[in-house]
Amino acid sequence: MGQAGVAEAAVRYLRSVRATAPEPVEPLPRPELRCVGDDERAPLDAREFRRVLGNFATGVAVVTAPPATTGDSPAGFACQSFTSLSLDPPLVAFMVGRTSTTWPRIARAGAFCVNVLSAGQAELCRAFAVSGADKFAGVAYDAAPVSGSPRLSGAVAWIDCAIHAVHTGGDHLIVVGRVNALGTGDDAPQGPLLFHRGRFTGLTD
């Protein structure tokens, strides 16, 4: 049997298989989701919650935003709860406390830049964790290309975003950002800054 004969035989076989193949299985309906009621929750000590969750090492970032109005100053705060969320569309997310005085300024700007800090920027992180101070005093930065948010010098990476959605999450807000531009810091001499068990640390070989 030549190549043409083999091809014809293969086509006949595939046609016969398709003719006798069972009907496709219909997907099951999605289950209904519900929230657990307050009366269903076991009592949990806040200090124990913090202690146990502190074993999860995270990166550390500073979220910045451009001035919302003329004459205003840029905004920024230290953020431990940042994560990538979606590839298509490109989304990231961070969590911020509802009592934050910086978040309303970021919300008014409608955009933000996530600056992933390097191992040598622990003091910079502490400065941005203080409330009410001039956090940008003496800090070197330029403007992120799309939003104009401060892009901090020495960071290992930056992600320039527009606010995509905001959701409630207990005593925090879950802020979703759509990524418009991003890159790595060419002037970052070290690896990322990490936070573990209540203290700053870094990667080791």
C-alpha positions in Angstrom: 0.0 0.0 0.0 1.5 3.4 -1.0 1.4 6.6 0.9 -1.9 7.6 -0.7 -3.5 4.3 0.3 -2.3 4.7 3.9 -3.7 8.2 4.1 -7.1 7.1 2.7 -7.2 4.2 5.2 -6.4 6.6 8.0 -9.2 9.0 6.9 -11.7 6.1 6.8 -10.7 5.0 10.3 -11.1 8.4 11.7 -14.5 8.8 10.1 -15.7 5.5 11.6 -14.4 6.5 15.0 -16.2 9.8 14.9 -19.4 8.1 13.7 -19.4 5.8 16.7 -18.0 8.2 19.3 -20.3 8.9 22.3 -21.9 12.3 22.7 -19.7 14.8 24.5 -20.3 14.9 28.3 -22.0 18.1 29.4 -20.1 19.9 32.1 -21.5 19.9 35.6 -23.1 23.2 36.7 -21.0 25.4 39.0 -21.8 24.9 42.6 -23.5 27.7 44.5 -21.1 29.6 46.7 -22.0 30.9 50.1 -20.2 32.9 52.8 -19.6 31.4 56.2 -21.7 33.1 58.8 -20.3 34.7 61.9 -22.0 32.1 64.1 -20.2 29.3 62.2 -16.7 30.5 62.9 -14.5 29.1 65.6 -13.0 31.6 67.9 -9.5 32.6 66.8 -6.9 34.5 68.7 -5.5 37.5 66.6 -2.0 37.1 68.0 -1.9 33.4 67.1 -3.2 34.2 63.6 -0.4 36.8 63.1 2.2 34.4 64.5 1.3 31.5 62.3 0.8 33.5 59.1 4.2 35.2 59.8 5.8 31.9 58.8 4.8 32.7 55.2 7.7 34.7 53.7 6.7 37.5 51.4 8.3 40.1 49.3 8.1 43.8 50.3 6.9 46.6 48.1 6.1 50.3 48.2 2.9 51.3 46.4 3.1 54.8 45.1 0.7 57.1 43.3 1.0 60.5 41.5 -0.5 63.7 42.9 -4.3 63.5 42.5 -4.6 67.3 42.1 -2.4 70.3 41.3 -0.4 71.2 44.3 -0.8 67.9 46.0 2.2 65.6 46.8 2.7 62.0 45.6 1.4 59.2 47.9 3.0 56.0 49.0 2.9 53.2 51.6 4.8 50.1 52.4 2.9 46.9 51.3 3.6 43.3 52.2 0.4 41.9 50.6 1.1 42.2 46.9 0.5 39.4 44.4 0.1 38.8 40.7 -3.4 37.9 39.8 -4.1 37.3 36.1 -2.1 37.0 32.8 -4.9 37.8 30.4 -5.8 40.5 31.1 -2.6 41.4 33.0 -3.8 42.1 36.6 -2.1 42.4 40.0 -3.5 43.0 43.4 -2.6 44.4 46.8 -4.4 44.7 50.1 -4.6 47.8 52.2 -6.2 48.5 55.5 -9.5 50.3 55.5 -8.2 52.8 58.0 -5.2 53.8 55.8 -4.9 57.5 55.2 -2.8 56.9 52.1 -5.3 54.8 50.2 -7.9 57.6 49.6 -5.2 59.6 47.8 -4.3 56.6 45.6 -7.9 56.0 44.9 -8.3 59.7 43.8 -5.3 59.3 41.5 -6.8 56.2 39.9 -3.4 54.7 39.3 -0.4 53.4 41.2 3.1 51.9 40.8 4.3 48.8 42.8 8.0 49.1 43.6 9.4 45.7 44.6 12.2 46.6 47.1 15.7 45.2 47.1 17.4 43.6 50.1 19.2 46.9 50.9 16.0 49.0 51.2 14.7 47.9 54.6 15.1 51.5 56.0 13.2 52.9 53.0 10.4 50.4 53.7 10.3 51.6 57.3 10.1 55.2 56.2 7.1 54.5 54.0 5.4 52.6 56.9 5.3 55.7 59.0 2.0 57.7 58.9 1.9 61.5 58.5 5.6 62.0 57.6 7.0 63.3 54.3 7.8 59.9 53.0 9.5 61.1 49.8 12.0 63.4 51.5 15.5 62.5 50.2 14.1 59.6 48.2 15.4 59.3 44.6 12.7 58.4 42.0 11.5 59.2 38.6 8.0 59.0 36.9 6.6 55.7 35.8 5.9 55.8 32.1 2.1 55.6 32.0 0.7 56.8 35.3 3.5 59.1 36.4 3.6 57.4 39.8 6.9 57.6 41.6 9.3 54.8 40.5 11.8 54.4 43.3 15.5 54.1 42.5 17.1 50.8 43.6 13.9 48.7 43.4 14.3 45.3 41.8 11.1 45.7 39.8 8.3 48.1 39.1 4.7 47.6 37.9 2.7 50.6 36.6 -1.0 50.1 36.9 -4.5 51.7 36.6 -7.0 50.8 39.3 -9.2 48.1 37.8 -11.5 47.1 40.7 -11.7 47.3 44.5 -13.3 44.6 46.7 -13.9 44.4 50.4 -12.0 41.8 52.5 -12.7 42.1 56.2 -10.7 45.0 57.7 -8.9 45.4 54.4 -9.6 46.4 50.8 -8.5 44.2 47.9 -7.3 46.5 45.1 -6.9 45.1 41.6 -4.7 46.9 39.1 -4.5 46.5 35.4 -0.8 46.5 34.3 0.1 49.1 31.7 3.9 48.9 31.9 6.5 47.1 34.0 10.2 46.4 34.2 13.1 45.5 36.3 15.5 47.9 38.1 18.9 48.1 36.4 20.4 49.8 39.3 19.3 47.2 41.9 22.5 45.6 43.2 20.9 43.0 45.4 18.1 40.5 45.4 14.6 41.2 46.8 13.8 42.3 50.4 11.8 39.6 52.2 9.7 39.7 55.4 9.6 36.6 57.6 8.5 36.1 61.2 8.3 39.8 61.9 11.7 40.8 60.5 13.3 41.7 57.2 15.6 39.2 55.5 16.9 38.3 52.1 17.7 35.4 49.9 20.7 33.2 50.6 22.5 30.8 48.2 
